[in-house]
Amino acid sequence: MKIKYILATASLAVFIFNSTFAQETKIYQKIKDHSGNEMLLGKCDPSALKQEPFAAWYYSSWQNYTLDSITCNFIRPLLANKKLKLFMGTWCDDSRREVPRIFKMLECCNFPMENLELIMVSNADTLYKQSPLHEERGLNILRVPTMIIYSNGIETGRIVEFPMVSLEKDLLAILRGQKYTLSYTGEVGSK
């Protein structure tokens, strides 16, 4: 009887933990913007981009991107123990172009996607480039997509809107601690 009680309690605890974790990592909304187009808002699992109506632009950008796999080989070991935070808008042309490319690069680098936090922001006038729970607060998110790289909880760099040379070469420069200038001067993250 005691063993059944312990097993039932442990199963319930695992279920509650998993449910809570899932809610913390995938809290997003699918809504319509002011033009009637569907968009995602909030923390999101990357798999949501592979579903309609987002799948068409996602797969097109993914397939049309020529990956620099040689540079990915240099990136791979430098990404160990790094966390990424990626802000994007499903309504944003730059996000539609760059985010699938970023995911293709991260896949080539064997980056563990559980170390990536994907956050969808709004294009509404009252919430422009903000998420419902304001994960962008204090991070100076002025343009999307913005990918922030963290090492031991400290920001080490970011790529804003588009890479300066290429995604792979820009990320490699950031990971190596080399001088990297953002596409927009004055934004947080340039060294």
C-alpha positions as CSV (number, residue, x, y, z in Angstrom):
1,M,0.0,0.0,0.0
2,K,2.8,2.4,0.9
3,I,4.6,1.7,-2.4
4,K,1.4,2.5,-4.4
5,Y,1.1,5.8,-2.5
6,I,4.7,6.7,-3.1
7,L,4.5,5.8,-6.8
8,A,1.2,7.8,-7.2
9,T,2.7,10.8,-5.4
10,A,5.9,10.7,-7.5
11,S,3.9,10.4,-10.7
12,L,1.7,13.4,-9.7
13,A,4.9,15.4,-8.9
14,V,6.4,14.6,-12.3
15,F,3.2,15.5,-14.0
16,I,3.0,18.8,-12.2
17,F,6.6,19.6,-12.8
18,N,6.3,18.8,-16.6
19,S,3.1,20.8,-16.9
20,T,4.6,23.8,-15.1
21,F,7.8,23.5,-17.2
22,A,5.8,23.3,-20.4
23,Q,3.8,26.4,-19.4
24,E,6.9,28.3,-18.5
25,T,8.7,27.6,-21.8
26,K,5.7,27.7,-24.2
27,I,3.4,30.5,-23.2
28,Y,2.2,31.9,-26.5
29,Q,-0.9,33.1,-28.1
30,K,-2.0,32.8,-31.7
31,I,-4.0,35.9,-32.6
32,K,-4.9,38.1,-35.6
33,D,-3.2,41.5,-36.1
34,H,-4.9,44.7,-37.2
35,S,-4.8,43.5,-40.8
36,G,-6.4,40.1,-40.0
37,N,-3.2,38.1,-40.4
38,E,-2.3,35.5,-37.8
39,M,0.6,36.1,-35.5
40,L,2.2,34.5,-32.5
41,L,2.9,36.3,-29.3
42,G,4.9,35.3,-26.2
43,K,7.3,32.5,-25.4
44,C,7.1,29.9,-28.2
45,D,8.4,26.6,-29.2
46,P,10.2,26.8,-32.6
47,S,7.9,24.0,-33.9
48,A,5.0,26.5,-34.0
49,L,6.7,28.3,-36.9
50,K,6.5,25.0,-38.9
51,Q,2.7,25.1,-38.8
52,E,0.5,27.1,-41.1
53,P,0.2,29.9,-41.8
54,F,3.9,30.4,-40.9
55,A,5.2,27.2,-42.5
56,A,5.2,28.7,-46.0
57,W,7.7,31.5,-45.3
58,Y,9.6,29.4,-42.7
59,Y,10.4,26.5,-45.0
60,S,11.1,28.8,-48.0
61,S,13.7,30.8,-46.1
62,W,15.2,27.6,-44.6
63,Q,15.6,25.9,-47.9
64,N,16.9,29.0,-49.7
65,Y,19.7,29.6,-47.2
66,T,23.1,28.3,-48.1
67,L,24.7,27.3,-44.8
68,D,28.4,27.9,-44.1
69,S,29.0,24.5,-42.6
70,I,32.8,25.0,-42.3
71,T,32.3,28.0,-40.0
72,C,29.6,26.0,-38.1
73,N,32.4,23.5,-37.2
74,F,34.3,26.3,-35.4
75,I,31.1,27.6,-33.8
76,R,30.0,24.2,-32.4
77,P,32.4,23.9,-29.5
78,L,32.1,27.6,-28.6
79,L,28.4,27.3,-28.1
80,A,28.8,24.8,-25.3
81,N,27.0,26.1,-22.1
82,K,25.7,29.1,-23.9
83,K,22.1,30.3,-23.8
84,L,20.3,32.2,-26.5
85,K,17.3,34.5,-26.4
86,L,15.7,35.2,-29.7
87,F,13.1,37.9,-30.2
88,M,11.1,38.0,-33.4
89,G,7.8,39.0,-35.0
90,T,5.9,36.6,-37.3
91,W,4.7,39.8,-39.0
92,C,8.2,41.1,-39.6
93,D,9.9,40.5,-43.0
94,D,13.4,40.5,-41.4
95,S,12.3,37.9,-38.8
96,R,10.7,35.8,-41.6
97,R,14.0,35.8,-43.5
98,E,16.5,35.5,-40.7
99,V,14.9,33.2,-38.0
100,P,14.7,30.1,-40.2
101,R,18.3,30.7,-41.2
102,I,19.3,31.0,-37.6
103,F,17.6,27.7,-36.8
104,K,19.3,26.0,-39.7
105,M,22.6,27.3,-38.5
106,L,21.9,26.2,-34.9
107,E,20.9,22.8,-36.1
108,C,24.2,22.5,-38.0
109,C,26.0,23.5,-34.8
110,N,24.1,20.8,-32.8
111,F,22.9,23.5,-30.5
112,P,20.6,22.1,-27.8
113,M,17.3,23.9,-28.5
114,E,16.3,23.7,-24.8
115,N,19.0,26.4,-24.4
116,L,17.1,28.8,-26.7
117,E,14.3,31.0,-25.6
118,L,12.1,32.1,-28.5
119,I,9.9,35.1,-27.8
120,M,7.3,36.5,-30.2
121,V,6.6,40.3,-30.1
122,S,3.6,42.3,-31.3
123,N,3.2,44.8,-34.1
124,A,0.2,46.5,-32.4
125,D,0.6,50.2,-31.7
126,T,0.2,49.8,-28.0
127,L,2.5,46.7,-27.7
128,Y,4.9,47.4,-30.6
129,K,7.9,45.0,-30.2
130,Q,6.6,43.8,-26.9
131,S,5.5,40.4,-25.7
132,P,2.5,39.8,-23.5
133,L,4.6,39.1,-20.4
134,H,7.2,41.7,-21.4
135,E,10.3,39.4,-21.6
136,E,11.9,42.2,-23.6
137,R,11.8,44.6,-20.7
138,G,15.3,46.0,-19.9
139,L,16.9,44.3,-23.0
140,N,16.7,47.2,-25.4
141,I,14.9,45.3,-28.1
142,L,14.5,48.0,-30.8
143,R,14.5,45.8,-33.9
144,V,13.7,42.2,-34.7
145,P,14.9,39.7,-35.0
146,T,17.3,40.1,-32.1
147,M,19.4,37.2,-31.0
148,I,21.2,37.6,-27.7
149,I,24.0,35.3,-26.7
150,Y,24.6,34.6,-23.0
151,S,27.5,33.0,-21.2
152,N,27.0,32.3,-17.5
153,G,23.9,34.5,-17.5
154,I,25.8,37.5,-18.9
155,E,25.2,38.9,-22.4
156,T,28.2,38.4,-24.5
157,G,26.8,39.8,-27.7
158,R,23.8,40.0,-30.1
159,I,22.9,40.0,-33.7
160,V,20.2,42.6,-34.5
161,E,17.9,42.4,-37.5
162,F,20.5,41.0,-40.0
163,P,24.1,39.9,-39.8
164,M,26.9,42.2,-40.9
165,V,28.9,39.5,-42.7
166,S,26.9,36.3,-42.3
167,L,25.1,34.6,-39.5
168,E,27.9,32.1,-39.0
169,K,30.8,34.5,-39.2
170,D,29.0,37.1,-37.0
171,L,28.2,34.5,-34.4
172,L,31.7,33.1,-34.5
173,A,33.2,36.6,-33.9
174,I,30.9,37.2,-30.9
175,L,31.7,33.8,-29.4
176,R,35.5,34.4,-29.9
177,G,35.1,37.8,-28.1
178,Q,36.3,39.6,-31.2
179,K,35.2,43.2,-32.0
180,Y,31.7,43.0,-33.5
181,T,29.7,46.1,-34.6
182,L,26.0,45.8,-34.8
183,S,24.1,46.9,-37.9
184,Y,22.8,49.8,-35.9
185,T,25.2,52.0,-33.9
186,G,24.3,52.9,-30.4
187,E,22.4,49.6,-29.6
188,V,23.4,47.5,-26.7
189,G,25.7,44.6,-27.6
190,S,28.3,46.3,-29.8
191,K,31.8,46.1,-28.6
